[in-house]
Amino acid sequence: MNRKIKPIPTIYNGVKYRSRTEARWALFMEKLGLTFDYEPDGFELPSGRRYLPDFYIHDFKTYLEVKPNSMDIVKEEYSKFEEFAKAHQDIEFWIALGSPSCERGNILVFEKGDEINGVGFFENGWERYLAEDRRDPGVYWLAYTDKPNGYVPLGGALVGGPGEITDHDREPIVYGLIREAYDLVKSHKF
């Protein structure tokens, strides 16, 4: 693999991450009160290749792979992601392109069986980001927007969190704790 972007190993909170981008995601999840593990499980794929996802987010029951903001790198590694998702259809799997951001969607959800432009991470062309439930603090949504408009989701899917979910018509929004988390990641110097 010939990559122009080289990861910079970064220590954050006593853990050595393979890249600053991974450390930024750890900071973000920590600020939100999410429970997560870094590189918890290795998988042997049907082809015999090994795969080690970057994070497991317990509150969302989701594996998160973190990559630089480069679709070229995602496309280079696509066969591994696809093989993992097909072999483990009971496992939720997301790919993050770059640091946490709500100014542009950068979480790609692997939709089983959905192939658009040869990359099965897109659902209707929407890219996702995390937003907080409008009425339930500590409850998060995977939100979407049709254009970068900063902090204004059009909708999304409830994914969970450490907060208590109440019965009401929810709408995702970026405010309060989640906005603080996005701003912290943006301003933090590693």
C-alpha positions in Angstrom: 0.0 0.0 0.0 1.4 3.3 -1.0 0.0 6.0 1.3 0.8 9.6 1.4 -0.7 10.1 4.8 1.4 8.6 7.6 -0.2 8.1 11.0 1.4 9.8 14.0 1.3 7.5 17.1 -0.2 9.4 19.9 -0.5 8.8 23.7 -3.7 10.0 25.2 -4.9 9.1 28.7 -2.2 6.5 29.1 -3.1 4.6 25.9 -0.9 4.6 22.8 -3.0 5.1 19.7 -1.7 4.3 16.3 -2.7 7.8 15.1 -3.8 11.3 16.3 -7.1 10.8 14.7 -7.8 7.7 16.8 -6.8 9.6 19.9 -9.2 12.4 18.9 -12.0 9.9 18.7 -11.1 8.5 22.1 -11.2 12.1 23.6 -14.5 12.7 21.9 -16.1 9.4 23.2 -14.6 10.0 26.7 -16.2 13.5 26.8 -19.6 12.0 25.9 -19.3 9.4 28.7 -19.3 6.5 26.2 -17.8 3.2 27.2 -15.4 1.9 24.6 -12.3 -0.3 24.1 -9.4 0.3 21.9 -8.5 -2.6 19.6 -10.3 -5.1 21.7 -11.0 -8.0 19.3 -9.0 -9.4 16.4 -10.9 -11.3 13.7 -9.8 -13.9 11.3 -11.6 -13.3 8.0 -12.8 -16.1 5.7 -9.9 -15.4 3.4 -7.4 -16.0 6.2 -6.5 -12.3 6.6 -6.6 -10.9 10.1 -8.6 -7.7 11.0 -8.4 -5.6 14.1 -11.0 -2.9 14.3 -9.9 0.3 16.1 -12.7 0.7 18.7 -15.7 -1.2 20.1 -18.3 1.3 21.5 -20.3 -0.6 24.1 -23.1 2.0 24.3 -23.8 1.6 20.6 -22.8 -2.1 20.2 -20.7 -1.0 17.3 -17.2 -1.4 15.9 -15.6 1.8 14.7 -12.8 1.9 12.2 -10.9 5.2 12.1 -9.2 6.3 8.9 -7.7 9.6 7.7 -10.1 11.8 5.7 -9.2 10.0 2.5 -11.7 7.9 0.4 -8.6 6.6 -1.5 -7.4 4.9 1.7 -10.9 3.5 2.5 -11.1 2.2 -1.1 -7.7 0.6 -0.8 -8.9 -1.3 2.3 -12.5 -1.8 1.2 -12.2 -5.5 0.5 -11.1 -6.1 4.1 -14.0 -4.1 5.5 -16.5 -5.7 3.1 -15.2 -9.2 4.0 -15.5 -8.4 7.7 -19.1 -7.0 7.4 -20.2 -10.0 5.3 -18.7 -12.5 7.7 -20.1 -10.8 10.7 -23.6 -9.6 9.7 -24.7 -9.6 13.3 -22.1 -6.9 14.1 -22.7 -3.2 13.5 -19.8 -1.6 11.7 -18.9 2.1 11.1 -16.0 3.8 9.4 -14.9 7.3 10.5 -13.1 9.5 8.0 -11.0 11.9 9.9 -11.6 13.4 13.3 -15.1 13.7 14.9 -17.0 16.5 13.2 -20.6 17.6 12.8 -19.7 20.2 10.2 -19.4 17.5 7.6 -20.7 14.0 7.9 -17.8 11.6 8.3 -19.2 8.4 9.7 -19.9 5.8 7.0 -22.3 3.0 8.0 -21.8 -0.3 6.3 -25.2 -1.2 5.0 -25.2 -5.0 4.4 -25.9 -5.7 0.7 -25.9 -2.0 -0.3 -23.5 -1.4 -3.1 -23.4 2.2 -4.4 -20.4 3.2 -6.6 -18.6 0.0 -5.6 -18.5 1.1 -1.9 -21.1 -0.4 0.4 -20.8 2.2 3.2 -23.3 4.7 1.9 -27.0 4.7 2.5 -28.8 7.0 0.1 -25.5 9.0 -0.3 -25.9 10.4 3.3 -22.8 10.5 5.5 -23.5 10.5 9.3 -22.3 12.2 12.4 -23.2 11.9 16.1 -25.9 14.2 17.5 -27.6 14.3 20.9 -31.2 13.6 21.6 -33.1 16.8 21.9 -34.7 15.8 25.3 -32.6 12.9 26.7 -29.1 14.0 27.7 -26.5 11.2 27.1 -28.6 9.6 24.3 -27.2 9.9 20.8 -28.3 9.6 17.2 -26.4 8.9 14.0 -27.6 12.0 12.3 -27.5 13.1 8.6 -27.7 16.2 6.6 -27.8 16.8 2.8 -25.1 19.5 2.9 -22.5 20.9 5.3 -24.6 23.3 7.3 -23.1 22.8 10.8 -25.1 21.6 13.8 -28.4 21.2 11.9 -29.3 17.5 11.3 -32.2 16.6 9.1 -32.9 13.4 10.9 -31.2 10.2 11.9 -31.3 6.9 13.7 -31.2 6.5 17.5 -28.0 4.6 18.5 -28.0 4.7 22.3 -25.7 6.0 24.9 -25.3 6.1 28.7 -28.4 8.4 29.2 -31.9 7.3 29.9 -34.2 7.0 26.9 -37.7 8.4 27.6 -40.8 8.0 25.6 -41.3 11.1 23.4 -40.9 12.3 19.8 -37.2 12.7 19.6 -35.2 14.8 17.2 -31.4 14.9 17.0 -29.6 18.1 17.6 -26.0 19.3 18.2 -26.0 21.3 21.4 -24.8 20.9 25.0 -22.4 18.1 25.8 -22.0 16.8 22.2 -21.3 20.3 20.9 -18.7 20.7 23.7 -17.2 17.4 22.7 -16.9 18.4 19.0 -15.4 21.8 20.0 -12.9 20.1 22.5 -11.6 17.8 19.7 -11.3 20.7 17.4 -9.2 22.7 19.9 -7.3 20.0 21.7 -3.5 19.9 21.0 -1.9 16.5 21.1 
